[in-house]
Amino acid sequence: ENDTFQQTIEPGITRLLGMMKYLVALPGMPTLYDGDDMGATGYDTKTKNMYLQGRQRVHDEWAEKGNDLYKEFIKKHKDEFDKIMEVRRKPECNALNNGTPFMLPKQVTTDKQACPAILRQSTDGRMAISIFNPTGFVNDTDKDYSPQHIKIESINLNCEEGSTTTHNGTLGRGIQGLKEGTKFVNANDSNDIYYVRENNGAYYLKRHINGTDYPIEFSDSTLILYSVPDGKPLSFTGKMDVKLPFKFIARNYENKGKEENGNKLTLLK
């Protein structure tokens, strides 16, 4: 039963994992429907509402070690989803949440595959670069999603066809003049380091290993890099709940009979 269940939903889960990696790397707020990371299909029994994709409950026991209903592959994917979503909660990656986006030129792999890329920068100087690997998508719903390994000689930062506009007058993509030596770090591997390089006005990013620059290679759906300015502390990026010792209500909810014109627009403390 478990083998059949795994073979049935694994292709869908691998696609959802890839989709969430894209959403985390894109501007906006990534959202995961409750239960998707646990293999919930929305139609587990005849009592389910297949049109509304209703779920009577999420099977948390599938990911609880020691439980009789524990499913190892569900736990594995649940941990993968948690790791993906955790990137947005890292203070050093806060540019993903509030940074201004700048489209970079499409990055071209060594086998001529075009990969979209976005740079975001926060007001405190933090930056994030997202590169998307569009390979590996198939229409066969029985097959797992698995992006291919890609290689990029360097991440091009320069504007296309000039610094401001292209030859046909449309807005160019990219940035110019990012300080040489600016350090970027892989959001999923703090030992994976990158540096901005400049050559005759061309700005680009190279992977740095043991004092030597190398091409960029990865096999994931996305590659997220972050940069934190030297000497600037990381600000708080968590959640803060404030409960005031009083509350406000609209005056129109106060039932005191006849009201003067305009009073309903005010607030009561």
NUPABA-486938 format. One line per 10 residues: number of its first residue (from 1); their letters; for each residue x, z, y of C-alpha. Coordinates in nm, 4 decimals. Layout:
N
NUM) a) X Z Y  ...
# end
This chain:
269
1) endtfqqtie) 0.0000 0.0000 0.0000  0.2779 0.0904 0.2433  0.4698 -0.2285 0.1630  0.1604 -0.4412 0.2270  0.0901 -0.2560 0.5529  0.4481 -0.3056 0.6709  0.4529 -0.6765 0.5871  0.1218 -0.7231 0.7687  0.1981 -0.5551 1.1003  0.5790 -0.5870 1.1272
11) pgitrllgmm) 0.5692 -0.9386 1.2813  0.3302 -0.8099 1.5471  0.5343 -0.4979 1.6169  0.8572 -0.6982 1.6596  0.6793 -0.9196 1.9136  0.5470 -0.6149 2.0984  0.8945 -0.4617 2.1075  1.0270 -0.7805 2.2667  0.7378 -0.7873 2.5132  0.8009 -0.4266 2.6208
21) kylvalpgmp) 1.1692 -0.5027 2.6759  1.0602 -0.7843 2.9073  0.8098 -0.5629 3.0923  1.0663 -0.2850 3.1421  1.3165 -0.5363 3.2830  1.0626 -0.7135 3.5098  0.9329 -0.5860 3.8463  0.6174 -0.3757 3.8141  0.5117 -0.0830 3.5987  0.5423 -0.1372 3.2215
31) tlydgddmga) 0.2358 -0.0139 3.0347  0.1917 0.0437 2.6618  -0.1576 0.0931 2.5183  -0.1865 0.4230 2.3309  -0.1261 0.3667 1.9594  0.0464 0.0286 1.9854  0.3816 0.1941 1.9189  0.2328 0.3553 1.6065  0.1089 0.0357 1.4448  -0.2563 0.0870 1.5433
41) tgydtktknm) -0.4464 -0.2386 1.5090  -0.7818 -0.1386 1.6531  -0.9656 -0.2440 1.3364  -0.8431 -0.0179 1.0566  -1.1831 0.0396 0.8910  -1.5343 -0.0998 0.9020  -1.6328 0.1694 1.1532  -1.3998 0.0315 1.4183  -1.5269 -0.1765 1.7087  -1.3348 -0.4995 1.6595
51) ylqgrqrvhd) -1.4513 -0.6416 1.9926  -1.3388 -0.3514 2.2098  -1.0344 -0.2772 1.9944  -1.1532 0.0840 1.9728  -0.9379 0.3480 1.8058  -1.0938 0.6647 1.6770  -0.7542 0.8328 1.6789  -0.3841 0.7528 1.6724  -0.2131 0.8241 1.3424  0.0667 1.0488 1.4666
61) ewaekgndly) 0.1194 1.1701 1.1098  0.2684 0.8299 1.0228  0.5764 0.9249 1.2277  0.5989 1.2917 1.1223  0.8737 1.3487 0.8687  0.7559 1.5718 0.5867  0.3943 1.4604 0.6179  0.2403 1.3096 0.3044  0.1352 1.0048 0.5104  0.4786 0.9575 0.6717
71) kefikkhkde) 0.5860 0.5925 0.7031  0.9553 0.5410 0.7685  0.9180 0.1984 0.9294  0.6568 0.3324 1.1755  0.8925 0.6126 1.2781  1.1752 0.3601 1.3233  0.9691 0.1412 1.5546  0.8262 0.4417 1.7413  1.1828 0.5514 1.8229  1.2607 0.1966 1.9397
81) fdkimevrrk) 0.9621 0.1990 2.1766  1.0653 0.5397 2.3152  1.4183 0.4139 2.3782  1.2887 0.1039 2.5576  1.0564 0.2995 2.7879  1.3211 0.5654 2.8538  1.5308 0.3192 3.0566  1.2855 0.3395 3.3482  1.3192 0.7207 3.3544  1.6975 0.7166 3.3974
91) pecnalnngt) 1.7916 0.8080 3.7584  2.0794 0.5595 3.7555  1.8290 0.2814 3.6743  1.5862 0.3725 3.9514  1.6310 0.0327 4.1177  1.4118 -0.0990 3.8354  1.1285 0.1124 3.9798  1.1675 0.0760 4.3557  1.4302 -0.1917 4.4182  1.3652 -0.5064 4.6190
101) pfmlpkqvtt) 1.3834 -0.8041 4.3797  1.6085 -1.1053 4.4365  1.5890 -1.4034 4.2030  1.9306 -1.5034 4.0734  2.0132 -1.8561 3.9553  1.9214 -1.9276 3.5946  2.2122 -1.8220 3.3774  2.3267 -2.0983 3.1426  2.4600 -2.0057 2.7994  2.7462 -2.1832 2.6268
111) dkqacpailr) 2.4907 -2.3821 2.4246  2.3015 -2.4850 2.7431  2.0143 -2.2351 2.7091  1.8686 -2.1292 3.0478  1.8161 -1.7525 3.0933  1.6233 -1.6174 3.3967  1.7838 -1.3306 3.5899  1.6713 -1.0861 3.8597  1.8693 -0.8465 4.0819  1.7003 -0.5465 4.2431
121) qstdgrmais) 1.8402 -0.3141 4.5081  1.7105 0.0220 4.6312  1.7499 0.1524 4.9857  2.0167 0.3993 4.8663  2.2332 0.1149 4.7374  2.1546 0.1373 4.3676  2.1179 -0.1993 4.1967  1.9894 -0.3347 3.8677  2.0316 -0.6779 3.7089  1.7935 -0.8007 3.4368
131) ifnptgfvnd) 1.8807 -1.1028 3.2228  1.6194 -1.2422 2.9856  1.6921 -1.4032 2.6494  1.4055 -1.6497 2.5825  1.5206 -1.7495 2.2340  1.3667 -1.6549 1.9007  0.9976 -1.7082 1.9732  0.8021 -1.8737 1.6914  0.4330 -1.9586 1.6491  0.4228 -1.8478 1.2857
141) tdkdyspqhi) 0.2473 -1.5087 1.2906  0.3952 -1.4227 0.9490  0.7503 -1.4220 1.0851  0.9235 -1.1437 1.2743  1.0442 -1.2016 1.6297  1.4240 -1.2002 1.6434  1.6110 -1.3245 1.9548  1.9250 -1.5268 1.8981  2.2764 -1.4214 1.9941  2.3697 -1.5788 2.3278
151) kiesinlnce) 2.6951 -1.6104 2.5221  2.7298 -1.6540 2.9001  3.0740 -1.7127 3.0497  2.9797 -1.5070 3.3575  2.6668 -1.3946 3.5413  2.6360 -1.6249 3.8404  2.5334 -1.4431 4.1599  2.5664 -1.7314 4.4076  2.2712 -1.9084 4.5664  2.1801 -2.2447 4.4217
161) egsttthngt) 2.2683 -2.5426 4.6403  2.3992 -2.3289 4.9265  2.3449 -1.9800 5.0589  1.9983 -2.0110 5.2126  1.8192 -2.3318 5.1213  1.8543 -2.6043 4.8630  1.9121 -2.9679 4.9423  1.5370 -3.0343 4.9555  1.4659 -2.7490 5.1947  1.3208 -2.4977 4.9486
171) lgrgiqglke) 1.4440 -2.1418 4.9339  1.7533 -2.0988 4.7190  1.8032 -1.8278 4.4594  2.0880 -1.5812 4.4385  2.3016 -1.3602 4.6610  2.6334 -1.3996 4.8392  2.9079 -1.1547 4.9236  2.8436 -0.8687 4.6815  3.1612 -0.6609 4.7127  3.4283 -0.7606 4.4638
181) gtkfvnands) 3.4964 -0.4860 4.2128  3.1401 -0.3480 4.2263  3.0818 -0.1812 3.8912  2.7780 -0.2394 3.6697  2.6978 -0.0557 3.3463  2.4800 -0.1517 3.0503  2.1631 0.0621 3.0691  2.1700 0.1029 2.6888  2.5462 0.1521 2.6451  2.7455 0.3485 2.9039
191) ndiyyvrenn) 3.0717 0.2145 2.7571  2.9738 -0.1472 2.8259  3.1198 -0.2137 3.1751  3.0943 -0.5142 3.4100  3.2605 -0.5952 3.7444  3.1821 -0.8323 4.0297  3.4507 -1.0987 4.0763  3.5061 -1.3513 4.3565  3.6847 -1.6858 4.3451  3.6864 -1.9183 4.6474
201) gayylkrhin) 3.3532 -1.7884 4.7691  3.1900 -1.7877 4.4250  3.0606 -1.4456 4.3188  2.9987 -1.3637 3.9537  2.9911 -1.0792 3.7031  3.2229 -1.0425 3.4032  3.2283 -0.7971 3.1136  3.5374 -0.5742 3.1302  3.7044 -0.4496 2.8114  4.0408 -0.2672 2.8062
211) gtdypiefsd) 4.1531 -0.4133 3.1376  4.0525 -0.7719 3.0597  3.7511 -0.9791 3.1682  3.5371 -1.1367 2.8967  3.2197 -1.3491 2.8738  2.8821 -1.1757 2.8410  2.7329 -1.1740 2.4904  2.4180 -1.0054 2.3589  2.1512 -1.0495 2.0921  1.8644 -0.8534 2.2457
221) stlilysvpd) 1.5563 -0.9735 2.4343  1.7038 -0.8506 2.7615  2.0253 -0.7197 2.9112  1.9816 -0.4580 3.1856  2.2782 -0.3570 3.4017  2.2825 -0.0924 3.6754  2.5145 -0.0029 3.9616  2.5350 0.3313 4.1463  2.7314 0.3465 4.4767  3.0355 0.5746 4.4731
231) gkplsftgkm) 2.9883 0.9063 4.6485  2.6093 0.8946 4.6512  2.4289 1.1517 4.4367  2.1450 1.0413 4.2145  1.8149 1.1402 4.3702  1.5263 1.2993 4.1833  1.3076 1.0353 4.0164  1.0796 1.2528 3.8054  0.7184 1.3580 3.8456  0.6020 1.6260 4.0872
241) dvklpfkfia) 0.2546 1.7802 4.0678  0.1437 1.9722 4.3768  -0.1652 2.1953 4.3687  -0.2764 2.2845 4.7195  -0.4358 2.6286 4.7803  -0.7384 2.4489 4.9254  -0.9260 2.1243 4.8813  -1.0839 1.8637 5.1015  -1.4253 1.7062 5.0560  -1.6053 1.4363 5.2499
251) rnyenkgkee) -1.8677 1.5830 5.4856  -2.1331 1.3451 5.3537  -2.1345 1.5515 5.0309  -2.2234 1.8644 5.2277  -2.6002 1.9077 5.2239  -2.6939 2.0696 5.5546  -2.9941 1.8653 5.6522  -2.9792 1.6412 5.9531  -2.6292 1.5341 6.0597  -2.5089 1.3921 6.3866
261) ngnkltllk) -2.4041 1.0304 6.3885  -2.0407 0.9942 6.2728  -2.0005 1.3423 6.1258  -2.0132 1.2081 5.7720  -1.6823 1.0344 5.8354  -1.4964 1.3629 5.8782  -1.3465 1.5904 5.6124  -1.4236 1.9522 5.5292  -1.1409 2.1924 5.4419
# end
